[in-house]
Amino acid sequence: MSTIYGIQYLRAVAALGVVVFHAAERTGHHFAIGAAGVDIFFVISGFIMWVISERRPMSPFSFLRDRVQRIAPVYWLATAVMVLGGLAGLFPNLVLSPTHVLASLLFVPIPSPSTGEIWPVLVQGWTLNYEMFFYAVFALTLLLPRSRRLLVISTCFLLLVGLGFAIDTDNALFSTYSRPIILEFVAGMIIAELWLRGRVPGGYAGLVLIAIGVSGFAALAVFRLPFDEFVLGPLAVLLVVGTLSLESRGWFRPRGLPMLLGDASYSIYLWHTFAISVVVKVCARAGVDLALSAFLAVLSGTVLGVAAYVLLEKPLTRRLRPRIAPKPLQQAA
């Protein structure tokens, strides 16, 4: 699919939001709203998958192979670093178990022996459990006529969320995949369908939508209001729709740094916590001011993520990319 520059810019913003969130958390500051970068990522993911399936039809197997090759190798490397660091005693709070490590590598949500939370070894990898679940369901819908896919996956996810409210259970799989946050993928697909049909609002409406979204996030941050996916999801949708509205009017151009950060957003998301942990510890021992420590943590986390993208993710993706284009799946419209 051709690059949608506004979406790349938004990916950069989402990744940096998560970086600032973790840096603030480690330095005694408050920026919990930065975690909303995940909600933006989920809406964007639904959007991209729907657009890709429209512009580059493929079989379920080819789709899943492409997604696994894109997501898994770098994540496995980051998880391996966590495991090796844990074995070496670098992460004293990390409790390792073979079952938990294997489940983490296979994107299966189970409680962590370290905290009891449903987190993988690399904590931020919890979002990838949702991504892989979404990809699996999306792949199955590729067997259906295009006209039915959105309805089927929307119905499936709505039923799961409904069951989540109706059934009280400690089962990790069920409690994970029945959270309302999965509806953000559906929202992204709906936005993509509107985009493909040329039905996104005009440029000035886009500015209004972005202003409302940014104001909503700012209000949550400034007044420290409670929030969850019921609040963050709609705000993320406003940002994505507003960005696409401006994109349709040619407001975005491929600028160097924002595009690089957008391209590197996945690696930034995976690797930033390693740099933050090191920088915060070094700054604490050196007596560095907490504000400066937070800034250095954000900067180092971002730089490490970009370096990982250039040195690891990009070469791996190029190497694993199929040399022969996948055969399109033939089906009725």
C-alpha positions in Angstrom: 0.0 0.0 0.0 1.2 3.5 -0.8 2.4 5.5 2.2 -0.2 7.6 4.0 2.0 10.3 5.5 -0.4 11.5 8.1 -0.7 8.0 9.5 3.1 7.7 9.7 3.1 11.0 11.6 0.4 9.7 14.0 2.4 6.5 14.6 5.3 8.6 15.6 3.2 10.6 18.0 1.7 7.4 19.5 5.2 5.8 20.0 6.6 8.9 21.6 3.6 9.1 23.9 4.3 5.6 25.2 8.0 6.5 25.7 7.2 9.7 27.7 4.7 7.7 29.7 7.3 5.1 30.8 10.0 7.8 31.3 7.7 9.8 33.5 6.6 6.8 35.4 10.2 5.9 36.3 11.2 9.5 37.3 8.2 10.3 39.5 6.3 12.4 37.0 2.8 12.0 35.8 2.0 11.4 32.2 -0.3 8.4 32.3 -2.2 9.7 29.2 0.9 8.7 27.2 -0.3 5.1 27.4 -3.1 6.1 25.0 -0.6 5.7 22.3 -1.6 2.0 22.4 -5.2 2.9 21.6 -4.0 5.0 18.6 -1.9 2.1 17.4 -4.9 -0.3 17.6 -7.1 2.0 15.6 -4.3 2.5 13.0 -3.7 -1.3 12.9 -7.4 -2.0 12.0 -7.2 0.8 9.4 -4.0 -0.5 7.8 -5.1 -4.2 7.7 -8.3 -3.3 6.0 -6.6 -1.1 3.4 -3.9 -3.7 2.7 -6.5 -6.4 2.2 -8.3 -4.2 -0.3 -5.2 -3.2 -2.3 -3.3 -6.4 -2.1 -5.6 -9.4 -1.9 -4.0 -12.6 -0.4 -4.8 -15.9 1.2 -5.2 -16.3 5.0 -1.9 -18.1 5.1 0.0 -15.5 3.2 -1.5 -12.7 5.3 -0.6 -14.4 8.6 2.9 -15.2 7.3 3.4 -11.6 6.3 2.2 -10.4 9.8 4.4 -12.9 11.7 7.5 -12.0 9.7 6.8 -8.4 10.3 6.0 -8.6 14.0 7.6 -11.6 15.6 11.4 -11.6 14.9 12.2 -8.2 16.5 9.9 -9.0 19.4 11.6 -12.4 20.0 15.0 -10.6 20.0 13.8 -8.1 22.6 12.2 -10.9 24.7 15.5 -12.8 24.4 17.4 -9.8 25.8 14.9 -9.7 28.7 15.4 -13.4 29.4 19.2 -13.2 29.2 19.2 -10.1 31.4 17.0 -11.8 33.9 19.2 -14.9 34.0 22.2 -12.6 34.5 20.5 -10.8 37.4 20.1 -7.5 35.7 16.4 -7.4 36.3 16.0 -8.4 40.0 12.2 -8.2 39.9 11.9 -10.4 36.9 10.8 -14.0 37.8 11.3 -16.4 34.8 9.5 -19.6 34.2 9.7 -21.8 31.0 5.9 -21.8 30.6 5.7 -18.0 30.8 8.7 -17.5 28.4 7.2 -19.9 25.9 3.7 -18.3 26.1 5.3 -14.9 25.6 7.1 -16.0 22.5 3.9 -17.5 21.1 1.7 -14.5 21.9 -0.4 -16.4 24.4 -1.6 -14.3 27.4 -1.0 -15.9 30.8 -0.3 -14.4 34.2 3.3 -13.3 34.8 5.1 -15.1 37.7 6.7 -11.7 38.5 3.5 -9.7 39.2 0.5 -11.9 38.6 -0.6 -9.5 35.8 -1.4 -10.9 32.4 1.8 -9.7 30.9 4.5 -11.3 28.8 8.2 -11.3 29.7 8.6 -8.0 27.8 5.8 -6.2 29.4 4.8 -3.9 26.6 4.4 -7.0 24.4 0.9 -7.4 25.9 -0.4 -5.3 23.0 1.1 -7.8 20.6 -1.2 -10.5 22.1 -4.1 -8.4 20.9 -2.5 -7.7 17.6 -1.9 -11.3 16.8 -5.4 -12.2 17.9 -6.8 -9.6 15.6 -4.6 -10.8 12.7 -5.8 -14.4 13.3 -9.5 -13.4 13.2 -8.9 -11.1 10.3 -7.1 -13.9 8.3 -10.1 -16.2 8.7 -12.4 -13.5 7.3 -10.3 -13.4 4.1 -12.1 -16.7 3.2 -15.4 -14.7 3.0 -16.6 -12.4 0.3 -15.3 -8.9 0.9 -18.9 -7.6 1.4 -19.3 -9.7 4.5 -15.9 -9.4 6.2 -16.4 -6.2 8.2 -19.8 -7.3 9.4 -18.5 -10.7 10.5 -15.5 -9.5 12.4 -17.5 -6.6 14.0 -20.1 -9.1 15.2 -17.5 -11.4 16.5 -15.7 -8.8 18.5 -19.0 -7.3 19.8 -20.1 -10.7 21.0 -16.7 -11.2 22.8 -17.1 -7.9 24.5 -20.7 -8.7 25.5 -19.6 -12.1 26.9 -16.9 -10.3 28.8 -19.4 -8.2 30.6 -21.7 -11.2 31.2 -19.2 -13.7 32.4 -17.0 -13.2 35.5 -13.9 -15.4 35.1 -10.2 -15.5 35.9 -9.4 -17.2 32.6 -6.5 -15.2 31.1 -7.4 -15.9 27.5 -11.1 -15.0 27.9 -10.5 -11.9 30.1 -7.9 -10.7 27.6 -9.9 -11.1 24.4 -13.2 -9.9 25.7 -11.9 -6.5 26.7 -13.7 -3.6 24.9 -10.2 -2.4 23.7 -10.5 -5.0 20.8 -13.3 -2.8 19.3 -10.6 -0.2 18.4 -9.5 -2.6 15.6 -13.1 -2.6 14.3 -13.2 1.2 14.5 -10.0 1.3 12.4 -11.5 -1.0 9.8 -14.7 1.2 9.6 -12.5 4.3 9.1 -10.6 2.5 6.4 -13.8 1.6 4.5 -14.8 5.3 4.7 -11.4 6.3 3.5 -11.5 3.9 0.5 -14.9 5.2 -0.5 -13.7 8.8 -0.2 -16.1 9.6 2.6 -13.8 11.1 5.2 -14.7 14.7 6.2 -13.1 17.8 4.5 -9.9 19.5 5.6 -11.4 22.0 8.0 -13.6 19.3 9.6 -10.4 17.4 10.1 -8.8 20.2 12.0 -11.9 20.4 14.3 -11.7 16.6 14.9 -8.0 16.7 15.7 -8.6 19.8 18.0 -11.3 17.9 19.9 -9.2 14.8 20.2 -6.1 16.6 21.4 -8.2 18.7 23.8 -9.7 15.5 25.2 -6.3 13.9 25.8 -5.0 17.2 27.3 -7.9 17.5 29.7 -7.4 13.9 30.9 -3.7 14.6 31.4 -4.0 18.1 33.0 -6.9 17.2 35.4 -5.7 13.6 35.9 -9.2 12.3 35.1 -9.8 8.6 35.1 -9.9 7.0 31.7 -10.1 3.6 29.9 -10.8 2.4 26.4 -14.3 3.8 26.5 -12.7 7.3 26.6 -9.4 6.7 24.9 -10.9 4.7 22.0 -13.2 7.5 20.7 -10.5 10.1 21.2 -8.1 8.0 19.2 -10.7 7.6 16.5 -11.1 11.4 16.3 -7.3 11.8 15.8 -7.2 9.1 13.1 -10.2 10.4 11.2 -9.0 14.0 11.5 -5.5 13.1 10.3 -7.0 11.3 7.3 -9.2 14.3 6.5 -6.1 16.4 6.3 -4.3 13.7 4.3 -7.0 13.7 1.7 -6.4 17.4 1.2 -2.6 17.0 0.8 -1.7 18.6 4.1 1.1 16.2 4.9 4.4 15.8 3.2 7.2 13.3 3.8 9.5 15.1 6.2 12.6 13.4 7.3 12.5 13.1 11.1 8.7 12.5 11.5 8.7 9.9 8.8 11.7 8.2 10.4 10.0 8.1 13.8 6.9 6.7 12.1 8.8 4.0 10.4 10.6 3.2 13.6 7.6 3.4 15.8 7.4 -0.4 16.3 11.1 -0.7 17.3 10.8 2.4 19.5 7.8 0.8 21.3 9.7 -2.5 21.8 13.1 -1.3 22.9 12.7 2.0 24.6 12.3 0.6 28.1 15.8 -0.9 28.1 17.3 2.6 27.6 15.0 4.2 30.0 15.9 1.7 32.8 19.7 2.3 32.3 19.5 6.1 32.0 17.2 6.5 35.1 19.5 4.3 37.2 22.6 6.2 36.0 21.0 9.6 36.6 19.8 8.5 40.1 23.3 7.5 41.1 24.8 10.7 39.7 22.2 12.9 41.4 20.8 14.3 38.2 17.7 16.4 38.5 14.5 14.4 37.9 13.3 16.6 35.1 16.6 16.3 33.3 16.6 12.6 34.0 13.1 12.2 32.4 14.2 14.2 29.3 17.4 12.0 28.9 15.3 8.9 29.4 12.9 9.9 26.6 15.7 10.9 24.3 17.7 7.7 24.9 14.6 5.5 24.6 13.8 7.1 21.2 17.3 6.9 19.9 17.6 3.2 20.9 14.4 2.5 19.1 15.5 4.2 16.0 18.8 2.4 16.1 17.0 -0.9 16.5 14.9 -0.1 13.5 17.9 0.7 11.3 20.1 -2.1 12.5 17.6 -4.9 13.3 14.1 -4.4 12.2 14.7 -3.0 8.7 17.3 -5.6 7.7 15.3 -8.5 9.1 12.1 -7.3 7.3 14.0 -7.0 4.0 15.6 -10.4 4.5 12.3 -12.2 5.4 10.2 -10.5 2.7 9.0 -13.1 0.2 10.8 -12.8 -3.1 7.7 -14.0 -4.9 4.6 -12.0 -4.4 1.8 -14.0 -2.6 -0.8 -15.4 -4.9 -4.1 -13.5 -4.5 -7.1 -15.3 -3.1 -9.8 -15.6 -5.7 -13.3 -15.0 -4.3 -16.5 -13.4 -5.1 -17.1 -9.7 -4.5 
